[in-house]
Amino acid sequence: MQTMQSPVPVLTIKTNITMANDIITNHSGTAGNNAMVVMEPEQEVRSPFILGNTQEIGFTELGQMLTPVFSRDNVETISHNEAISTVADAVSTFFDGEEINSPVIRVSHELKLRNRFGAGKLVENLRPEDSDSYYQRMMAMIEIPSISGMINGSRCNLQICIVRNYADCNLLGNSSQKQVIKASIGFLNTVCTNMLCRSTDGCNLNIKVTNTADLYKYCIELFQSYNYKQHLEEMQNLKETVVNVSTLAQFLGRARMAAALPTNMKNELGLPEFILPEAQVNSMVRDYYTDENFGGFGKEITAWQFYMLLTNYKNNYIDVSLERSCNAYQCAKGIASAINHDDDTWNWFIQ
């Protein structure tokens, strides 16, 4: 059984975004009302931050769709809109005084259900009003342009992402169970809309809550633990490492081999976690020869270009996008450390 979810009020402020070259320090404060205060920038053409069988949807339209309930006690789950509103409220509180864009929402895996008007009808006789639906998976991105940095000519804006997948909930149970939500804070490369996340302090893939108050608390804790200046500095340092063609070719071959290695061999070799699919590795090869912004075109590249080529792949599904984004950063940083002989954790991939 499903119930309708009504959207929360949104206060939208149009503004022109200042293209600053230096990092702008963030602030913290306290929100004084219940409305979500957002900044809507001038319209610009951008590629989606994720594709992977997704489509963009507006906040209001999403709020008009069904909200699943727990079948044992008929209590609503936390809806996609409630999750987005809660995270946006935490963002506006913690980053008080900053320019905050409206959430960009993408959804996938629409599940359709017949209502009482469509009961007993043949499929070909169904009318639009005979059925309702909801999206199983949702990913929302909130961008903060006033906190940014320039890396090798690419402007990177602070961003917060939230991922919700109803498949992580046992809808046949009752409302006392924890609902899993994923959240991350990192940067968005505005040149290619690549998501730049790191797992050490900028990602929580296992937020388990029963209400939005707990979700708000976990988001604030995530923002407090994240050191965006250190993250920017680490990405800046990637420019100083050169990845020659031979090393890149060795990595590409080893990356394909890693996916086929038995678990016991991985343990014997002491390999780090590498969860990027072969399709993402293949995309990296193509972009190396074709990407105008980060391609090497047969020549050596920097570890920053290596990282951008690795994150150019936009066809990951919503439910694994944050994990793979974090893993791509670990990989790029690890390969750079291996080349510089600072750490041998990722040596196997370039030997």
C-alpha positions in Angstrom: 0.0 0.0 0.0 1.3 3.4 -0.9 0.7 7.0 0.2 1.2 10.3 -1.5 4.1 12.6 -0.3 3.6 16.4 -0.4 6.7 18.6 -1.1 8.2 21.0 1.5 8.3 24.7 0.8 11.4 25.8 -1.2 12.6 29.4 -1.2 14.6 30.0 -4.4 17.0 32.9 -4.9 18.5 33.6 -8.3 22.1 34.8 -8.2 25.1 35.1 -10.4 28.0 32.9 -9.3 31.4 34.6 -8.9 34.1 32.6 -10.6 36.8 32.8 -7.9 40.2 31.2 -8.4 41.1 30.8 -4.7 39.4 28.6 -2.1 36.8 30.5 -0.1 36.5 29.5 3.5 33.2 28.0 4.6 31.1 29.1 7.6 28.8 27.4 10.1 25.7 28.7 11.6 22.1 28.0 12.6 19.1 28.0 10.3 16.3 30.2 11.5 13.3 28.8 9.7 11.8 25.7 8.1 12.1 26.7 4.5 15.0 25.4 2.4 17.1 28.4 1.3 18.8 27.7 -2.0 20.7 29.7 -4.7 19.8 29.0 -8.3 22.6 30.0 -10.6 22.4 31.3 -14.2 21.5 28.4 -16.5 24.5 26.7 -18.1 24.9 23.7 -20.3 26.4 20.8 -18.4 26.5 17.0 -18.9 24.7 15.0 -16.2 26.8 14.1 -13.2 25.5 10.5 -13.6 23.8 8.7 -16.4 23.5 4.9 -15.7 19.9 4.4 -16.8 18.8 7.6 -14.9 16.7 10.6 -15.7 16.4 14.0 -14.2 13.3 14.9 -12.2 12.2 18.0 -10.4 11.7 18.2 -6.7 7.9 19.0 -7.0 7.3 16.2 -9.5 9.2 13.7 -7.3 7.0 14.8 -4.3 3.9 13.9 -6.2 4.8 10.3 -6.6 4.0 7.4 -4.2 5.9 6.8 -1.0 6.4 3.1 -0.1 5.2 1.9 3.3 6.3 -1.0 5.5 3.6 -3.6 4.9 3.4 -5.0 8.5 2.4 -1.7 10.1 1.5 0.5 7.1 4.0 3.2 8.2 5.6 5.3 5.6 9.3 5.0 4.8 11.4 8.1 4.6 10.5 9.4 1.2 13.0 10.7 -1.4 11.8 14.2 -0.9 12.1 14.0 2.9 15.6 12.7 2.6 16.6 15.5 0.1 14.9 18.2 2.2 16.7 17.0 5.4 20.1 17.0 3.8 19.5 20.4 2.2 18.5 21.7 5.6 21.7 20.4 7.1 23.7 22.0 4.2 22.0 25.4 4.7 22.7 25.2 8.4 26.3 24.1 8.3 27.2 26.3 5.3 25.3 29.3 6.4 26.1 32.4 4.3 27.4 30.4 1.3 25.8 30.2 -2.2 23.9 26.9 -2.3 22.3 25.7 -5.5 19.0 23.9 -5.8 19.3 20.1 -5.6 19.8 18.3 -8.9 17.9 15.1 -8.7 18.2 12.0 -10.9 16.2 8.8 -10.5 16.0 5.3 -12.0 14.1 2.0 -11.8 10.5 3.2 -11.8 8.1 0.8 -10.1 4.5 1.0 -11.3 1.5 -0.1 -9.3 -2.2 -0.3 -10.1 -4.6 1.7 -8.0 -8.2 0.6 -7.4 -9.3 2.1 -10.7 -7.0 -0.2 -12.6 -7.9 -3.4 -10.8 -8.9 -6.2 -13.1 -8.2 -4.3 -16.3 -6.1 -5.7 -19.2 -2.8 -3.9 -19.7 -3.9 -2.5 -23.1 -7.0 -1.0 -21.5 -5.1 0.8 -18.7 -5.4 4.6 -18.6 -2.8 6.9 -17.0 -5.1 7.5 -14.0 -5.3 3.7 -13.3 -1.8 3.4 -12.0 0.8 5.2 -9.9 4.5 4.7 -9.4 7.6 5.6 -7.5 11.4 5.4 -8.3 13.3 2.8 -6.5 16.6 4.7 -6.7 17.4 8.4 -6.3 20.5 10.5 -6.2 20.6 14.2 -5.5 23.5 16.6 -5.7 23.7 20.0 -4.0 26.4 22.3 -5.2 28.1 25.1 -3.3 29.9 27.3 -5.8 31.2 29.8 -3.3 33.5 27.1 -1.9 35.8 26.1 -4.7 39.3 25.6 -5.9 41.2 25.6 -9.3 43.1 22.5 -10.2 45.1 22.6 -13.5 42.5 25.0 -15.0 39.5 23.1 -13.8 37.1 24.8 -11.3 36.0 22.4 -8.7 33.0 23.3 -6.5 32.1 21.8 -3.2 29.2 19.3 -3.6 27.1 17.2 -1.3 25.4 14.0 -2.6 22.8 11.7 -1.2 21.8 8.3 -2.5 18.6 6.4 -1.6 17.7 2.9 -2.8 14.4 1.4 -1.6 15.9 -2.1 -2.4 18.1 -1.6 0.8 14.9 -1.7 2.9 12.8 -4.7 3.7 9.4 -3.3 2.8 7.7 -6.5 4.0 8.9 -5.8 7.5 7.9 -3.1 10.0 8.9 0.5 10.5 11.3 -0.3 13.5 14.0 -1.4 11.1 16.8 0.9 10.0 16.6 2.5 6.6 20.0 2.8 4.7 20.9 6.1 3.1 24.3 7.1 1.6 25.8 10.6 1.7 29.1 12.2 0.6 30.8 15.5 0.5 33.5 16.3 -2.0 34.0 18.3 -5.1 32.5 18.5 -8.6 34.7 19.3 -11.5 32.6 21.8 -13.5 34.5 21.1 -16.7 33.4 17.5 -16.9 30.9 17.1 -14.0 33.1 14.4 -12.5 32.3 13.6 -8.9 35.4 13.8 -6.7 34.9 11.9 -3.4 37.2 10.4 -0.9 36.3 7.6 1.5 38.5 8.7 4.5 36.3 11.5 5.8 34.0 12.6 3.0 31.7 9.6 2.5 29.3 7.6 4.7 27.9 4.7 2.8 26.0 3.1 5.7 23.8 5.7 7.4 21.1 3.7 9.2 18.2 5.8 10.5 14.5 5.5 11.3 13.7 9.2 11.1 14.9 12.4 9.4 16.2 13.9 12.7 18.8 11.2 12.9 19.7 11.7 9.2 20.2 15.4 9.8 22.5 14.6 12.7 24.6 12.2 10.6 24.9 14.7 7.8 26.2 17.4 10.2 28.7 14.9 11.6 29.9 14.1 8.1 30.3 17.8 7.3 32.3 18.4 10.5 34.7 15.5 9.9 35.4 16.5 6.3 38.6 18.6 5.6 38.0 20.1 2.2 41.3 22.1 2.2 43.2 18.9 2.7 41.2 17.2 0.0 41.9 20.0 -2.5 45.6 19.9 -1.6 45.8 16.2 -2.2 44.2 16.6 -5.6 46.5 19.5 -6.4 49.5 17.3 -5.6 48.3 14.8 -8.3 49.5 17.3 -10.9 53.1 16.8 -9.8 53.2 13.1 -10.7 53.8 12.0 -14.3 52.2 8.8 -15.5 54.1 7.7 -18.7 52.5 5.6 -21.4 54.2 2.4 -20.3 52.9 2.8 -16.7 49.4 3.6 -18.0 49.3 0.5 -20.2 50.5 -1.7 -17.4 47.8 -0.3 -15.1 45.1 -0.9 -17.7 46.2 -4.5 -18.2 46.5 -5.2 -14.4 43.1 -3.5 -13.8 41.4 -6.1 -16.1 43.4 -8.9 -14.5 42.4 -7.8 -10.9 38.7 -8.3 -11.7 39.4 -12.0 -12.6 41.7 -12.9 -9.8 40.4 -15.4 -7.2 39.9 -14.0 -3.7 42.7 -16.2 -2.2 45.2 -14.8 -4.8 44.1 -11.2 -4.0 44.7 -11.9 -0.3 48.1 -13.5 -1.0 49.2 -10.5 -3.1 47.8 -8.1 -0.5 45.9 -6.1 -3.2 43.9 -3.0 -2.2 40.2 -2.9 -3.0 39.6 -2.3 -6.7 35.9 -2.3 -7.6 35.8 -0.4 -10.8 34.2 -2.4 -13.6 35.9 -3.3 -16.9 33.5 -0.9 -18.7 35.0 1.9 -16.7 38.5 0.9 -17.5 37.6 0.6 -21.2 36.1 4.1 -21.1 39.3 5.4 -19.6 41.3 4.0 -22.6 38.9 5.7 -25.1 39.0 9.0 -23.3 42.8 8.9 -23.2 42.8 9.2 -26.9 39.7 11.4 -27.4 39.0 13.6 -24.4 39.9 17.2 -25.2 40.3 18.2 -21.5 42.3 15.3 -20.0 43.4 13.0 -22.8 47.0 12.1 -23.4 46.7 11.3 -27.1 49.6 8.8 -27.0 51.8 10.9 -24.6 52.4 10.9 -20.9 49.8 12.4 -18.6 49.7 13.6 -15.0 48.1 11.7 -12.1 45.4 14.4 -12.1 44.6 13.6 -15.8 44.7 9.9 -14.8 42.1 10.6 -12.1 39.8 12.6 -14.4 40.0 9.9 -17.0 39.1 7.3 -14.4 36.1 9.3 -13.2 34.8 10.3 -16.6 32.7 7.2 -16.7 29.1 8.2 -16.0 27.3 4.9 -16.5 27.5 3.5 -13.0 24.1 2.8 -11.5 23.0 5.1 -8.7 23.4 2.5 -5.9 27.1 1.9 -6.6 28.1 5.4 -7.8 29.5 6.7 -4.5 31.5 3.6 -3.8 33.1 3.6 -7.2 33.8 7.4 -7.0 35.7 6.9 -3.7 37.5 3.9 -5.1 38.6 5.9 -8.2 40.2 8.5 -5.9 41.9 5.8 -3.8 43.3 4.3 -7.0 44.6 7.5 -8.5 46.2 8.5 -5.2 47.6 5.0 -4.7 49.1 4.9 -8.2 50.7 8.3 -7.8 52.2 7.1 -4.5 53.5 4.0 -6.1 55.2 5.9 -8.9 56.8 8.3 -6.4 57.9 5.3 -4.2 56.0 6.8 -1.3 53.8 3.7 -0.7 53.9 0.3 -2.3 50.2 -0.6 -1.7 49.3 -0.2 -5.4 52.6 -1.4 -6.8 51.2 -4.6 -8.3 49.0 -2.5 -10.7 52.0 -0.9 -12.3 54.7 -3.5 -12.1 
